[in-house]
Amino acid sequence: MSQEVKIWKADWNLRPKTKFIHVEGTVMGMSFADTVEVDRAEPQGINPNILLLNARVVDGQGPMKPQPVPFYFADVTMGDEPWTHVQVECDGESATFPISKNS
């Protein structure tokens, strides 16, 4: 089953000593007990300006009722990566969102 993906925030903190990126959004789940795991895609895609992330819905074994399940991704960076956008893929569906840089 395809999973609708939405990204509502992508920030890249480039302040000295705290260089990290975090992404927040939702993936449509089938139960209120579902969770979402997100990690970097390996290998990354052909466009170095897009950070690719993979999302997986983990079945929580709760009562069936489709609803958006929030996800959060955070990772430490070097600060010199060429990213301008993030793309999250889940079960054949994807969403792309611009990254805000904070310095």
DSSP file (Angstrom, degrees, kcal/mol; ACC not computed):
  #  RESIDUE AA STRUCTURE BP1 BP2  ACC     N-H-->O    O-->H-N    N-H-->O    O-->H-N    TCO  KAPPA ALPHA  PHI   PSI    X-CA   Y-CA   Z-CA
    1    1 A M              0   0    0      0, 0.0     2,-0.1     0, 0.0     0, 0.0   0.000 360.0 360.0 360.0 135.2    0.0    0.0    0.0
    2    2 A S        -     0   0    0     90,-0.1     2,-0.5     1,-0.0    89,-0.1  -0.414 360.0-142.9 -70.8 145.9    1.3    3.5   -0.9
    3    3 A Q        -     0   0    0     87,-0.7     2,-0.2    88,-0.4    87,-0.2  -0.951  11.9-130.7-115.1 118.3    2.1    5.8    2.0
    4    4 A E        -     0   0    0     -2,-0.5    24,-2.0    25,-0.1     2,-0.4  -0.504  26.7-156.9 -66.9 130.7    1.3    9.5    1.6
    5    5 A V  E     +A   27   0A   0     -2,-0.2     2,-0.4    22,-0.2    22,-0.2  -0.932  14.8 177.8-115.4 132.4    4.4   11.5    2.7
    6    6 A K  E     -A   26   0A   0     20,-2.8    20,-2.6    -2,-0.4     2,-0.5  -0.999  11.8-161.3-132.3 137.1    4.4   15.1    3.9
    7    7 A I  E     +A   25   0A   0     -2,-0.4    18,-0.3    18,-0.3     3,-0.1  -0.971  14.0 170.7-114.4 129.7    7.4   17.2    5.1
    8    8 A W  E     +     0   0A   0     16,-2.1     2,-0.3    -2,-0.5    17,-0.2   0.505  65.9  26.0-115.9  -5.9    6.6   20.3    7.1
    9    9 A K  E     +A   24   0A   0     15,-1.7    15,-2.7     2,-0.0    -1,-0.3  -0.942  47.4 170.0-158.1 134.8   10.0   21.3    8.3
   10   10 A A  E     +A   23   0A   0     -2,-0.3    90,-3.0    13,-0.2     2,-0.4  -0.835  18.2 171.8-144.2 104.3   13.6   20.9    7.2
   11   11 A D  E     -Ab  22 100A   0     11,-2.4    11,-2.8    -2,-0.3     2,-0.5  -0.901  20.0-160.1-117.7 142.9   16.2   23.0    9.0
   12   12 A W  E     -Ab  21 101A   0     88,-3.0    90,-3.0    -2,-0.4     2,-0.7  -0.945  10.7-154.5-123.1 108.0   20.0   22.9    8.8
   13   13 A N  E     +Ab  20 102A   0      7,-2.7     7,-1.6    -2,-0.5    90,-0.2  -0.739  17.7 173.8 -84.3 114.9   21.7   24.4   11.8
   14   14 A L        +     0   0    0     88,-4.0     5,-0.2    -2,-0.7    89,-0.2   0.123  28.7 133.2-110.1  18.9   25.2   25.6   10.7
   15   15 A R  S >  S-     0   0    0      3,-0.4     3,-1.9    87,-0.3    88,-0.0  -0.386  71.5 -84.7 -66.6 148.0   26.2   27.4   13.9
   16   16 A P  T 3  S+     0   0    0      0, 0.0    -1,-0.1     0, 0.0    -2,-0.0  -0.254 112.3   7.1 -55.3 139.6   29.8   26.5   15.1
   17   17 A K  T 3  S+     0   0    0     -3,-0.1    -2,-0.1     1,-0.1    -3,-0.0   0.310 123.4  68.7  72.1  -5.8   30.0   23.3   17.2
   18   18 A T    <   +     0   0    0     -3,-1.9     2,-0.9     2,-0.0    -3,-0.4  -0.150  57.5 155.8-133.6  42.5   26.3   22.5   16.5
   19   19 A K        +     0   0    0     -5,-0.2    58,-2.3    58,-0.2     2,-0.3  -0.597  23.3 135.6 -76.0 107.8   26.1   21.6   12.8
   20   20 A F  E     -AC  13  76A   0     -7,-1.6    -7,-2.7    -2,-0.9     2,-0.4  -0.987  42.6-140.8-149.3 158.2   23.1   19.3   12.4
   21   21 A I  E     -AC  12  75A   0     54,-2.6    54,-2.0    -2,-0.3     2,-0.4  -0.942  17.3-173.6-118.2 141.2   20.1   18.8   10.1
   22   22 A H  E     -AC  11  74A   0    -11,-2.8   -11,-2.4    -2,-0.4     2,-0.4  -1.000   4.4-169.6-138.9 144.1   16.6   17.9   11.2
   23   23 A V  E     -AC  10  73A   0     50,-2.6    50,-2.7    -2,-0.4     2,-0.4  -0.983   3.3-171.1-130.9 136.0   13.5   17.1    9.2
   24   24 A E  E     +AC   9  72A   0    -15,-2.7   -16,-2.1    -2,-0.4   -15,-1.7  -0.966  25.6 115.0-128.4 146.2    9.9   16.7   10.4
   25   25 A G  E     -AC   7  71A   0     46,-1.7    46,-2.6    -2,-0.4     2,-0.3  -0.943  48.0 -93.7-176.4-162.7    6.9   15.4    8.7
   26   26 A T  E     -AC   6  70A   0    -20,-2.6   -20,-2.8    -2,-0.3     2,-0.4  -0.970  14.6-161.9-138.4 153.6    4.2   12.7    8.5
   27   27 A V  E     -AC   5  69A   0     42,-2.2    42,-3.1    -2,-0.3     2,-0.4  -0.990  36.9-106.7-129.5 139.4    3.6    9.4    6.7
   28   28 A M  E     - C   0  68A   0    -24,-2.0     2,-0.2    -2,-0.4    29,-0.1  -0.531  43.3-173.4 -70.6 123.3    0.1    7.9    6.5
   29   29 A G  E     - C   0  67A   0     38,-3.2    38,-1.8    -2,-0.4     3,-0.1  -0.601  30.2-131.5-109.3 173.7   -0.1    4.9    8.8
   30   30 A M  E    S+     0   0A   0     36,-0.2    35,-2.0    -2,-0.2     2,-0.3   0.413  86.2  33.6-105.6  -0.4   -2.8    2.3    9.3
   31   31 A S  E >  S- C   0  64A   0     33,-0.3     3,-1.4    36,-0.2    33,-0.2  -0.994  73.6-122.4-153.1 151.0   -3.0    2.4   13.1
   32   32 A F  T 3  S+     0   0    0     31,-0.7    32,-0.1    -2,-0.3    -1,-0.1   0.716 114.2  58.3 -65.9 -19.0   -2.6    4.9   15.9
   33   33 A A  T 3  S+     0   0    0     30,-0.3    -1,-0.2     2,-0.0    25,-0.0   0.487  81.9 112.8 -90.0  -3.9    0.1    2.7   17.3
   34   34 A D    <   -     0   0    0     -3,-1.4     2,-0.3    25,-0.1    25,-0.2  -0.292  47.7-164.0 -66.2 153.4    2.3    2.8   14.2
   35   35 A T  E     -D   58   0B   0     23,-1.9    23,-3.4    34,-0.1     2,-0.4  -0.872  11.7-132.1-129.4 166.7    5.7    4.5   14.3
   36   36 A V  E     -D   57   0B   0     34,-0.4     2,-0.4    -2,-0.3    36,-0.3  -0.985  10.5-160.1-125.2 131.2    8.0    5.7   11.5
   37   37 A E  E     -D   56   0B   0     19,-2.6    19,-2.4    -2,-0.4     2,-0.4  -0.918  12.6-171.1-106.9 135.8   11.7    5.1   11.2
   38   38 A V  E     +D   55   0B   0     -2,-0.4     2,-0.3    34,-0.2    17,-0.2  -0.989  11.9 158.5-130.3 135.2   13.8    7.4    9.0
   39   39 A D  E     -D   54   0B   0     15,-2.1    15,-3.1    -2,-0.4     2,-0.1  -0.956  46.8 -78.9-146.6 167.4   17.4    7.1    7.8
   40   40 A R  E     -D   53   0B   0     -2,-0.3    13,-0.3    13,-0.2     2,-0.2  -0.425  48.9-115.9 -67.3 138.2   19.7    8.3    5.1
   41   41 A A        -     0   0    0     11,-2.4    11,-0.2    -2,-0.1    -1,-0.1  -0.546  31.9-123.3 -72.5 138.8   19.3    6.5    1.8
   42   42 A E  S    S+     0   0    0     -2,-0.2     2,-0.1     1,-0.2     3,-0.0  -0.983  95.2  26.6-129.9 120.9   22.4    4.6    0.7
   43   43 A P  S    S-     0   0    0      0, 0.0    -1,-0.2     0, 0.0     2,-0.0   0.603  95.4-133.4 -79.1 164.0   23.5    5.3   -1.9
   44   44 A Q        -     0   0    0      1,-0.1     7,-0.1    -2,-0.1    -2,-0.1  -0.294  33.5 -93.2 -70.5 166.2   22.4    8.9   -2.3
   45   45 A G        -     0   0    0      5,-0.3    -1,-0.1     2,-0.2     7,-0.1   0.068  37.5 -93.2 -75.3-173.2   20.8    9.9   -5.6
   46   46 A I  S    S+     0   0    0      1,-0.1    -1,-0.1     2,-0.0    -2,-0.0   0.679 108.0  75.5 -78.8 -18.2   22.4   11.4   -8.7
   47   47 A N    >   -     0   0    0      1,-0.1     3,-1.7     3,-0.1    -2,-0.2  -0.847  64.6-164.4 -97.1 108.4   21.6   15.0   -7.6
   48   48 A P  T 3  S+     0   0    0      0, 0.0    -1,-0.1     0, 0.0    -2,-0.0   0.640  84.0  68.2 -67.9 -12.5   24.0   15.9   -4.8
   49   49 A N  T 3  S+     0   0    0     34,-0.2    35,-3.4     1,-0.1    36,-2.0   0.552  90.2  72.3 -82.9  -6.9   21.8   18.9   -3.8
   50   50 A I  E <  S- e   0  85B   0     -3,-1.7     2,-0.6    33,-0.2    -5,-0.3  -0.940  72.7-147.0-114.3 119.7   19.0   16.6   -2.6
   51   51 A L  E     - e   0  86B   0     34,-2.6    36,-2.9    -2,-0.5     2,-0.5  -0.747  20.7-147.7 -80.2 119.1   19.4   14.7    0.7
   52   52 A L  E     - e   0  87B   0     -2,-0.6   -11,-2.4    34,-0.2     2,-0.4  -0.784  17.5-176.9 -94.9 130.2   17.6   11.4    0.2
   53   53 A L  E     -De  40  88B   0     34,-3.0    36,-2.5    -2,-0.5     2,-0.4  -0.958  15.9-144.5-123.3 143.8   15.9    9.8    3.3
   54   54 A N  E     -De  39  89B   0    -15,-3.1   -15,-2.1    -2,-0.4     2,-0.4  -0.911  14.3-163.3-106.1 134.2   14.0    6.5    3.5
   55   55 A A  E     -D   38   0B   0     34,-3.0     2,-0.4    -2,-0.4    36,-0.4  -0.928   4.1-170.0-116.5 142.6   11.0    6.2    5.8
   56   56 A R  E     -D   37   0B   0    -19,-2.4   -19,-2.6    -2,-0.4     2,-0.5  -0.999  18.8-136.1-131.7 130.8    9.5    2.9    7.0
   57   57 A V  E     -D   36   0B   0     -2,-0.4     2,-0.6   -21,-0.2   -21,-0.2  -0.755  17.8-150.8 -84.9 126.8    6.2    2.5    8.8
   58   58 A V  E     -D   35   0B   0    -23,-3.4   -23,-1.9    -2,-0.5     2,-0.2  -0.887  21.3-120.4-100.7 120.5    6.5    0.1   11.7
   59   59 A D        -     0   0    0     -2,-0.6   -25,-0.1   -25,-0.2   -23,-0.0  -0.412  21.5-165.9 -64.7 122.3    3.2   -1.7   12.4
   60   60 A G        -     0   0    0     -2,-0.2    -1,-0.2   -29,-0.1   -26,-0.1   0.407  32.8-125.7 -91.6   2.1    2.1   -0.9   16.0
   61   61 A Q        +     0   0    0      1,-0.2     3,-0.1   -30,-0.0    -2,-0.1   0.801  64.0 135.2  59.9  32.0   -0.5   -3.7   16.1
   62   62 A G        -     0   0    0      1,-0.2    -1,-0.2     3,-0.0     3,-0.1  -0.415  66.5 -59.0 -99.0 179.9   -3.2   -1.3   17.2
   63   63 A P        -     0   0    0      0, 0.0   -31,-0.7     0, 0.0     2,-0.5  -0.319  64.6-103.5 -58.5 140.7   -6.8   -0.9   15.9
   64   64 A M  E     +C   31   0A   0    -33,-0.2   -33,-0.3    -3,-0.1   -34,-0.1  -0.563  64.0 134.8 -74.6 117.1   -6.9   -0.2   12.2
   65   65 A K  E     -     0   0A   0    -35,-2.0   -36,-0.1    -2,-0.5    -3,-0.0  -0.689  51.9-125.6-160.4 104.9   -7.7    3.5   11.5
   66   66 A P  E     +     0   0A   0      0, 0.0   -36,-0.2     0, 0.0   -34,-0.1  -0.246  47.1 145.6 -56.5 133.6   -5.6    5.3    8.8
   67   67 A Q  E     -C   29   0A   0    -38,-1.8   -38,-3.2   -36,-0.1   -36,-0.2  -0.976  53.1 -83.9-163.0 157.4   -4.0    8.5   10.1
   68   68 A P  E     -C   28   0A   0      0, 0.0   -40,-0.2     0, 0.0   -63,-0.1  -0.472  37.6-156.3 -68.9 135.3   -0.8   10.5    9.7
   69   69 A V  E     -C   27   0A   0    -42,-3.1   -42,-2.2    -2,-0.2   -34,-0.1  -0.963  17.3-127.2-113.4 123.8    2.1    9.3   11.8
   70   70 A P  E     -C   26   0A   0      0, 0.0   -34,-0.4     0, 0.0     2,-0.3  -0.336  24.1-167.8 -71.4 150.2    4.8   11.9   12.6
   71   71 A F  E     -C   25   0A   0    -46,-2.6   -46,-1.7   -36,-0.1     2,-0.4  -0.954   7.1-164.6-132.9 158.6    8.5   11.4   12.0
   72   72 A Y  E     -C   24   0A   0     -2,-0.3     2,-0.4   -36,-0.3   -34,-0.2  -0.989   3.8-173.1-142.6 128.7   11.6   13.2   13.0
   73   73 A F  E     +C   23   0A   0    -50,-2.7   -50,-2.6    -2,-0.4     2,-0.3  -0.991   9.1 169.5-124.3 132.4   15.1   12.8   11.5
   74   74 A A  E     +C   22   0A   0     -2,-0.4     2,-0.3   -52,-0.2   -52,-0.2  -0.998   1.9 165.3-141.3 141.2   18.2   14.5   13.0
   75   75 A D  E     -C   21   0A   0    -54,-2.0   -54,-2.6    -2,-0.3     2,-0.2  -0.990  36.8-112.2-154.6 146.5   21.8   14.0   12.1
   76   76 A V  E     -C   20   0A   0     -2,-0.3   -56,-0.3   -56,-0.2     2,-0.3  -0.584  39.3-167.0 -77.0 141.3   25.2   15.7   12.7
   77   77 A T        -     0   0    0    -58,-2.3   -58,-0.2    -2,-0.2    -1,-0.0  -0.796  33.9-125.0-125.8 167.9   26.7   17.2    9.5
   78   78 A M        -     0   0    0     -2,-0.3    -1,-0.1   -58,-0.0   -59,-0.1   0.734  46.5-127.1 -81.0 -25.1   30.1   18.6    8.5
   79   79 A G  S    S+     0   0    0    -60,-0.1   -59,-0.1    -3,-0.0   -65,-0.0   0.322  92.2  83.1  95.6  -7.3   28.4   21.8    7.3
   80   80 A D        +     0   0    0      2,-0.0    -3,-0.0     0, 0.0     0, 0.0   0.260  55.5 126.2-112.8  12.3   29.8   21.7    3.8
   81   81 A E        -     0   0    0      1,-0.1   -32,-0.1     2,-0.0    -4,-0.0  -0.366  64.1-128.0 -66.4 150.5   27.4   19.4    2.1
   82   82 A P        +     0   0    0      0, 0.0    -1,-0.1     0, 0.0   -31,-0.0   0.317  56.3 142.7 -85.6  10.7   25.7   20.8   -1.0
   83   83 A W        +     0   0    0      1,-0.2   -33,-0.2   -33,-0.1   -34,-0.2  -0.198  17.5 158.5 -61.8 137.6   22.1   20.1    0.0
   84   84 A T  S    S+     0   0    0    -35,-3.4    15,-2.8     1,-0.3     2,-0.3   0.463  71.1  27.3-122.4 -20.3   19.4   22.6   -0.8
   85   85 A H  E     -eF  50  98B   0    -36,-2.0   -34,-2.6    13,-0.3     2,-0.4  -0.932  64.5-141.8-139.6 159.7   16.4   20.2   -0.6
   86   86 A V  E     -eF  51  97B   0     11,-2.7    11,-2.5    -2,-0.3     2,-0.4  -0.974  11.7-162.4-122.3 142.0   15.4   17.0    1.3
   87   87 A Q  E     -eF  52  96B   0    -36,-2.9   -34,-3.0    -2,-0.4     2,-0.5  -0.992   2.0-162.7-126.3 125.9   13.4   14.2   -0.3
   88   88 A V  E     -eF  53  95B   0      7,-2.4     7,-1.7    -2,-0.4     2,-0.4  -0.930   8.0-166.4-109.2 127.7   11.7   11.5    1.9
   89   89 A E  E     +eF  54  94B   0    -36,-2.5   -34,-3.0    -2,-0.5     2,-0.3  -0.921  11.5 170.9-116.0 139.5   10.6    8.3    0.2
   90   90 A C  E >   - F   0  93B   0      3,-3.1     3,-2.1    -2,-0.4   -87,-0.7  -0.891  68.6 -27.5-149.1 114.9    8.2    5.7    1.7
   91   91 A D  T 3  S-     0   0    0    -36,-0.4   -88,-0.4    -2,-0.3     3,-0.1   0.872 126.6 -42.1  50.9  48.0    6.8    2.7   -0.1
   92   92 A G  T 3  S+     0   0    0      1,-0.3     2,-0.3   -90,-0.1    -1,-0.3   0.294 120.7  99.9  86.4 -11.0    6.9    4.3   -3.6
   93   93 A E  E <   +F   90   0B   0     -3,-2.1    -3,-3.1   -90,-0.1     2,-0.3  -0.794  48.0 177.5-105.1 151.2    5.6    7.7   -2.5
   94   94 A S  E     -F   89   0B   0     -2,-0.3     2,-0.3    -5,-0.2    -5,-0.2  -0.978  18.0-159.3-149.2 162.4    7.9   10.7   -1.9
   95   95 A A  E     -F   88   0B   0     -7,-1.7    -7,-2.4    -2,-0.3     2,-0.4  -0.992   9.2-154.2-141.6 143.2    7.9   14.4   -1.0
   96   96 A T  E     +F   87   0B   0     -2,-0.3    -9,-0.2    -9,-0.2   -89,-0.1  -0.943  15.4 176.9-120.8 141.8   10.6   17.0   -1.6
   97   97 A F  E     -F   86   0B   0    -11,-2.5   -11,-2.7    -2,-0.4     2,-0.1  -0.998  31.5-108.9-145.9 141.0   11.1   20.1    0.6
   98   98 A P  E     -F   85   0B   0      0, 0.0     2,-0.5     0, 0.0   -13,-0.3  -0.425  33.4-125.0 -71.2 147.4   13.6   23.0    0.6
   99   99 A I        -     0   0    0    -15,-2.8     2,-0.4    -2,-0.1   -88,-0.2  -0.808  14.4-142.8 -95.1 129.2   16.1   23.1    3.5
  100  100 A S  E     -b   11   0A   0    -90,-3.0   -88,-3.0    -2,-0.5     2,-0.5  -0.781  15.1-145.4 -88.2 131.1   16.3   26.3    5.6
  101  101 A K  E     -b   12   0A   0     -2,-0.4     2,-0.5   -90,-0.2   -88,-0.2  -0.866  12.9-168.8-102.0 129.7   19.8   27.2    6.7
  102  102 A N  E      b   13   0A   0    -90,-3.0   -88,-4.0    -2,-0.5   -87,-0.3  -0.970 360.0 360.0-116.3 124.3   20.4   28.7   10.1
  103  103 A S              0   0    0     -2,-0.5    -1,-0.1   -90,-0.2   -90,-0.1   0.374 360.0 360.0-133.5 360.0   23.8   30.2   10.9
